[in-house]
Amino acid sequence: MTFNDNITLDTSGVSRGGGGRGVAIGGGLGGFGVVAAIIYFLVTGQVPAGIVGDDYQTAQPGGSDNVTAFEEQCRTGLDANRDPNCRLIAGKNSLDALWDEQLPAEAGIPYVSAHLTLFDGATQTACGTGTSQMGPFYCPGDQTVYIDVSFFNQLTQMGAENSSLAQLYILAHEWGHHIQNQLGILGQINHQDLGENGSMVRSELQADCLAGVWINRASGTIDPDTGVAFLQEPTQEQLRSALAAAQAVGDDTIYENAGMRANPDNFSHGSAESRMKWLDNGMRGGTIASCDTWRPATL
């Protein structure tokens, strides 16, 4: 998607983290290595025990490194259209504007913004040490979305386009987990309940759908400083790129790209078809109510 050039960017609530080497990823991933890390962490709101480092209790919430790091770099929508870091910051601004209105209107609860940490290599979180190999993730312990922007370069390797909307879809998915957290849903998820219709998959597909809600309404979210919409109406090509990104991170697609046979009983995020379906549901429905992945018997 394209930001209007003259909007102003609010970099508060955004910090730069990272620079460390991180820790080895282990615990329950078997021989998958980085592929397994992508399967579990790509576009996920969950950082399960045993995969992060041993410093879980000592991590500082919110990625406290240099909160003002982006003030000079990211000022306008023009910067957002040129720079992936600024694009994510502008995306945060738009997501905040949407959910500040939508969450009270639909759920009757006030919206509290998530923090955004853009890191390089590794960073400390309230969920342990986050690394680039994990992919983007949301940590409910500090209500922070963590993204290493260099991860987006892997999208093309996974069969998707590294487009602006594909990147923003990933951000909006993580924000979807933050909305789930505020709705009290994250605390009810059974992390051991895998499979095509399991609790984990239902959570991930709902986050996909909530990302679709943002896409549906993004061109109507207004920059309070200028009174101009943050984003232009998405083109059909841009919408297809978001759906292609959802397809690329389907459990079956990732298994197949790794040369392995997909086992639906082990799915944690949903098939490519399901991820595209629920993202599309949100894009068409535009409401939290259109994202009830918990009611259907099958997804």
C-alpha positions in Angstrom: 0.0 0.0 0.0 1.1 3.6 -0.6 1.1 6.2 2.1 0.1 9.8 1.3 3.4 11.7 1.1 2.4 14.6 3.3 1.2 12.7 6.4 3.4 13.1 9.5 4.8 10.1 11.4 4.7 9.7 15.1 7.8 7.8 16.2 6.8 7.6 19.9 6.2 4.1 21.0 8.8 2.8 18.6 12.4 1.8 19.5 15.4 0.3 17.9 16.8 -2.8 19.5 19.3 -5.5 18.6 22.9 -5.8 17.6 23.6 -9.0 19.5 24.2 -12.5 18.2 21.3 -13.9 20.1 21.0 -17.5 21.3 20.6 -20.9 19.8 17.0 -21.9 18.9 16.1 -25.2 20.5 13.5 -27.1 22.4 10.9 -29.0 20.6 12.0 -28.0 17.1 13.7 -31.2 16.2 15.8 -31.1 13.1 14.0 -28.3 11.3 16.5 -25.6 12.3 15.6 -22.2 10.8 12.7 -23.6 8.8 11.1 -24.7 12.0 11.7 -21.3 13.5 10.0 -19.7 10.6 7.1 -22.2 10.8 6.5 -21.3 14.4 7.5 -17.6 14.6 6.7 -16.2 11.2 3.7 -13.9 11.7 3.0 -15.3 15.1 2.0 -13.8 18.4 3.3 -16.7 20.5 6.8 -17.1 21.8 6.6 -20.6 23.5 8.8 -21.8 26.3 11.9 -23.7 25.3 12.6 -21.8 22.1 13.8 -18.5 23.6 16.9 -18.1 25.7 17.4 -18.6 29.4 17.2 -14.9 30.2 13.4 -14.8 30.2 13.1 -13.1 33.6 15.8 -10.5 33.0 14.6 -9.1 29.7 13.6 -5.5 29.7 10.1 -4.8 28.4 9.4 -2.8 25.3 12.9 -3.0 23.7 14.1 0.1 25.5 17.0 0.9 23.1 16.9 4.5 21.9 13.2 5.3 21.7 13.9 8.4 19.6 16.1 6.6 17.1 13.8 7.1 14.2 12.8 10.8 14.7 15.2 12.2 12.1 14.8 9.3 9.7 11.0 9.0 9.6 9.1 12.2 9.3 6.5 11.9 6.5 4.6 9.5 4.3 7.2 10.0 1.7 9.8 8.5 4.1 7.4 5.6 4.7 7.2 4.9 1.0 11.0 4.9 0.7 12.2 3.2 3.8 10.9 -0.1 5.3 11.6 1.0 8.9 9.5 4.2 8.3 6.8 2.1 6.5 6.4 0.0 9.6 6.2 3.1 11.8 3.6 4.6 9.5 1.8 1.3 9.7 1.8 1.4 13.4 0.3 4.9 13.3 -2.5 3.7 11.0 -3.2 0.6 13.1 -3.4 2.7 16.3 -5.8 5.1 14.6 -8.0 2.2 13.4 -8.1 0.2 16.6 -8.5 3.2 18.8 -11.9 3.6 17.1 -12.8 0.0 16.3 -12.0 -1.7 19.6 -14.3 0.5 21.8 -17.0 0.5 19.1 -17.2 -3.2 18.7 -15.9 -4.6 22.0 -16.7 -1.8 24.4 -13.1 -1.7 25.7 -10.5 1.1 25.4 -7.6 0.5 23.1 -4.1 0.5 24.4 -1.4 0.8 21.8 1.3 -1.9 21.4 5.0 -0.9 21.4 7.0 -1.6 18.2 10.7 -2.6 18.3 12.7 -2.8 15.1 15.8 -4.7 15.8 18.9 -6.1 14.1 20.2 -9.6 14.8 18.8 -10.1 18.3 17.1 -8.2 21.1 15.9 -8.7 24.6 12.2 -9.1 25.2 9.9 -10.0 28.1 9.5 -13.4 26.4 13.3 -14.0 26.2 15.8 -13.3 23.5 14.3 -12.6 20.1 16.4 -13.3 17.0 16.1 -12.6 13.3 15.6 -16.3 12.7 12.3 -16.3 14.6 10.7 -13.9 12.2 8.3 -11.2 13.4 6.5 -11.9 16.7 4.3 -10.4 19.4 5.3 -10.7 23.0 2.3 -10.3 25.3 4.6 -9.9 28.4 5.6 -6.4 27.3 2.8 -5.9 24.7 5.5 -5.3 22.0 5.7 -6.3 18.3 9.3 -7.2 17.4 10.5 -7.1 13.7 13.9 -7.4 12.1 13.2 -5.6 8.8 15.8 -7.7 7.0 13.5 -10.7 7.4 11.3 -9.3 4.7 14.0 -10.3 2.2 13.0 -13.9 2.8 9.5 -13.4 1.4 10.7 -13.8 -2.2 12.5 -17.0 -1.2 9.2 -18.3 0.2 7.2 -17.6 -3.0 5.8 -14.2 -2.1 6.5 -10.7 -3.2 8.4 -8.4 -0.9 5.9 -5.7 -1.4 4.8 -2.8 0.8 1.4 -4.4 1.6 3.0 -7.8 2.2 5.2 -6.2 4.8 2.3 -4.3 6.4 0.2 -7.4 6.4 2.8 -9.1 8.6 2.8 -6.0 10.9 -1.0 -6.0 11.0 -1.1 -9.7 11.8 1.1 -9.1 14.8 -1.1 -6.3 15.9 -4.0 -8.7 15.6 -2.4 -10.7 18.4 -2.2 -7.6 20.4 -5.9 -7.1 19.9 -6.5 -10.7 20.9 -4.5 -10.0 24.0 -6.7 -7.0 24.9 -9.8 -9.1 24.3 -8.5 -11.8 26.7 -8.2 -14.4 23.9 -4.4 -15.0 24.1 -4.6 -16.3 27.7 -7.2 -18.9 26.7 -5.2 -20.5 23.9 -4.0 -24.1 24.3 -0.5 -24.0 22.9 -0.5 -27.8 22.8 -3.6 -28.0 20.7 -2.2 -28.2 17.2 -3.8 -29.4 14.0 -6.0 -27.9 11.2 -8.8 -26.9 13.6 -6.8 -26.6 16.8 -6.6 -23.7 19.2 -3.2 -22.5 17.9 -4.4 -22.4 14.3 -7.7 -20.7 15.3 -5.6 -18.0 17.0 -3.3 -17.4 14.0 -6.2 -17.4 11.5 -8.0 -14.8 13.6 -4.9 -12.6 13.6 -4.8 -13.0 9.8 -8.5 -11.9 9.7 -7.8 -8.9 11.9 -5.0 -7.9 9.6 -7.6 -8.0 6.8 -9.9 -5.7 8.9 -7.1 -3.1 8.9 -6.6 -3.5 5.1 -10.3 -3.0 4.6 -10.3 0.3 6.6 -6.7 1.5 6.2 -7.5 4.1 3.5 -10.0 5.6 5.9 -7.7 6.0 8.9 -6.8 9.7 9.3 -3.5 11.3 10.4 -4.6 13.6 13.2 -1.9 16.2 12.4 -2.9 16.8 8.8 -6.5 15.5 8.6 -5.3 13.4 5.6 -5.8 9.6 5.3 -2.7 7.7 6.1 -3.0 5.5 3.1 -4.3 5.5 -0.4 -6.8 2.9 -1.5 -5.0 -0.4 -2.2 -4.8 -1.6 -5.7 -5.9 -5.0 -6.8 -2.3 -5.9 -7.4 -1.4 -4.9 -3.8 -4.3 -6.9 -2.4 -3.1 -9.9 -4.4 0.4 -9.5 -2.9 -1.0 -9.6 0.6 -2.9 -12.8 -0.2 0.2 -14.3 -1.8 2.2 -13.5 1.4 -0.5 -15.3 3.5 -0.3 -18.3 1.1 3.5 -18.3 1.4 3.4 -18.7 5.2 0.8 -21.5 5.2 2.1 -24.4 7.2 1.7 -26.8 4.2 3.6 -24.4 1.9 6.5 -24.0 4.3 6.8 -27.8 4.8 6.7 -28.4 1.1 9.4 -25.7 0.4 11.6 -27.4 3.0 11.2 -30.7 1.0 9.0 -32.3 3.7 5.6 -33.8 3.6 3.0 -31.6 5.3 1.3 -33.2 8.3 -2.0 -31.4 9.1 -1.9 -32.8 12.6 1.1 -30.6 13.4 -0.2 -27.4 11.9 0.2 -24.4 14.2 -0.7 -21.5 11.8 -3.0 -23.0 9.2 -2.8 -24.1 5.7 -2.1 -21.7 2.8 -5.8 -22.0 1.8 -7.1 -21.2 5.3 -4.7 -18.3 5.8 -5.8 -16.7 2.5 -9.5 -17.4 3.3 -9.4 -15.7 6.7 -7.3 -12.7 5.5 -9.9 -12.3 2.8 -12.7 -12.6 5.3 -11.3 -9.6 7.2 -10.7 -7.6 4.0 -14.3 -8.1 3.0 -16.0 -7.9 6.4 -14.0 -5.1 8.0 -15.1 -6.0 11.6 -13.9 -8.0 14.5 -17.2 -9.9 14.3 -16.2 -11.2 10.9 -13.1 -12.8 12.4 -14.7 -15.4 14.7 -12.5 -18.4 14.0 -13.6 -20.0 17.2 -17.2 -20.9 16.2 -16.8 -22.9 13.0 -16.3 -26.6 13.4 -13.8 -26.6 10.6 -11.7 -23.8 9.3 
